[in-house]
Amino acid sequence: MSILTWLKEFFVTTAMQESKEKITDKAENVIVDIKSTVTEGIEEVKDIAEETTTEIKQRARDKLGRFLADNPNTDSNEAYKDK
């Protein structure tokens, strides 16, 4: 192997290694940014969900499993169970 071939391989290999390291660093930074953005988005969605969540009412049933109707003459709503 001639000295010129060796120098060429040395510098090409060194340049390629530096490029790989730069690319790896940039990729890691992008991954960290994406993770933080996704985490912030998840937290925002959780906050919105907590604000808009309402209590889910469950329909009242009789002994045979049929839905009970509401009696309009009373103040309470008999068609739904109290939790």
PyMOL commands that set and color helices and strands:
alter all, ss='L'
color gray80, all
select helices_A, chain A and resi 3-52
alter helices_A, ss='H'
color red, helices_A
deselect
rebuild
show_as cartoon
